[in-house]
Amino acid sequence: MSRLRLKLVQDGVVTFHDLPRVATILVGRAADVAIQLSDPRASSRHARLRVDGARVEIEDLESRNGTQIRGQRIPPNQPVSLALGEAATLGSAELTVQLARATW
């Protein structure tokens, strides 16, 4: 099975985060989240990612400005699947699920 990674674009900077095969990952501005956002429109604990093999879900944690997929705000506290190549927008940050490249 291929490994997944998360591409994060914020403030014109692109970073990549390898995703474990199974994990729950918090995203937001707080110092103790796994993936930190710099946008002041993002909440301290903005969203939760759930990774289970090739399946990735995102859940908005009642953030003030919401989380969007395909230009539509997703309902809070309801996990929504993120397909490979699909982006979620949290403030001005964009998260995209990708296949991780093999490093031989």
Secondary structure, DSSP 8 states (H G I E B T S, - for coil): ---EEEEEEETTEEEEEE--SEEEEEEESSTTSSEE---TTS-TT-EEEEEETTEEEEEE-S-SS-EEETTEE--BT--EE--TT-EEEETTEEEEEEE-----
